[in-house]
Amino acid sequence: MTRTAHLTRDHDIKSRCVAYGAQVPSLKPAIKGTRISVALVLECLAAGMTAEEISTEYEGFPPECVPEVLTFASAQANRPVDPSDVAA
């Protein structure tokens, strides 16, 4: 088993930081106990912000959740695409 497969399977079983699906009213993945979306955290990281800067800017964001946010994003990016979801 590869490290990625191991992380993906473990992430699907239990998540300390990320809530998704029916757990979140917007149905968009978010940081548990907050309205901070995973997408927002990824955008902040892509813009060069550190975990501590994100935590300062967005109250309630635990900086120790960054690795799990990245693992979640990686798992989503590695999921097979359903051909019916792709625009022709």
C-alpha positions as CSV (number, residue, x, y, z in Angstrom):
1,M,0.0,0.0,0.0
2,T,1.3,3.4,-0.9
3,R,1.5,6.2,1.6
4,T,-1.1,8.2,-0.3
5,A,-3.5,5.3,-0.4
6,H,-3.0,4.9,3.4
7,L,-3.7,8.6,4.1
8,T,-6.7,8.7,1.8
9,R,-8.3,5.6,3.4
10,D,-7.6,6.9,7.0
11,H,-9.0,10.3,6.1
12,D,-12.2,8.8,4.8
13,I,-12.7,6.9,8.1
14,K,-12.2,9.8,10.5
15,S,-11.3,13.5,10.3
16,R,-10.3,15.6,13.2
17,C,-10.5,18.9,11.4
18,V,-12.5,18.6,8.2
19,A,-16.3,18.3,8.1
20,Y,-17.9,17.5,4.8
21,G,-21.1,16.2,3.2
22,A,-24.2,16.1,5.4
23,Q,-22.1,17.4,8.4
24,V,-21.9,20.8,6.8
25,P,-25.0,23.0,6.0
26,S,-23.4,24.3,2.8
27,L,-22.3,20.8,1.8
28,K,-18.8,22.3,1.1
29,P,-15.9,20.9,3.1
30,A,-15.2,23.1,6.0
31,I,-13.1,23.2,9.2
32,K,-15.1,21.6,12.0
33,G,-16.8,24.0,14.3
34,T,-16.3,26.9,12.0
35,R,-17.7,28.4,8.8
36,I,-14.2,28.4,7.3
37,S,-14.2,26.4,4.0
38,V,-11.4,24.1,3.0
39,A,-11.2,26.0,-0.3
40,L,-10.6,29.3,1.6
41,V,-7.7,27.7,3.6
42,L,-6.2,26.4,0.3
43,E,-6.5,29.8,-1.3
44,C,-4.8,31.4,1.7
45,L,-2.0,28.8,1.5
46,A,-1.6,29.3,-2.3
47,A,-1.3,33.1,-1.6
48,G,1.6,32.4,0.7
49,M,0.0,32.8,4.1
50,T,1.3,30.7,6.9
51,A,-1.0,28.6,9.2
52,E,-0.5,31.1,11.9
53,E,-1.5,34.0,9.6
54,I,-4.6,32.2,8.6
55,S,-5.4,31.6,12.2
56,T,-5.0,35.3,13.0
57,E,-7.0,36.4,10.0
58,Y,-9.8,33.8,10.4
59,E,-10.8,33.4,14.1
60,G,-11.3,29.8,15.1
61,F,-9.0,28.3,12.5
62,P,-6.6,25.9,14.3
63,P,-3.2,26.1,12.5
64,E,-2.5,22.4,13.3
65,C,-5.3,21.5,10.8
66,V,-3.2,22.6,7.8
67,P,-1.7,19.1,7.2
68,E,-5.2,17.5,7.3
69,V,-6.6,20.2,4.9
70,L,-3.8,19.3,2.5
71,T,-4.4,15.6,2.9
72,F,-8.2,16.1,2.3
73,A,-7.5,18.2,-0.8
74,S,-5.0,15.6,-2.2
75,A,-7.6,12.8,-1.6
76,Q,-10.2,14.8,-3.5
77,A,-7.8,15.6,-6.4
78,N,-6.9,11.9,-6.7
79,R,-10.5,10.7,-6.9
80,P,-11.6,9.3,-10.3
81,V,-13.7,11.7,-12.3
82,D,-17.2,10.5,-13.3
83,P,-17.4,11.1,-17.1
84,S,-21.0,12.3,-16.7
85,D,-19.7,15.2,-14.6
86,V,-17.4,16.5,-17.3
87,A,-18.7,19.1,-19.7
88,A,-18.4,18.1,-23.4
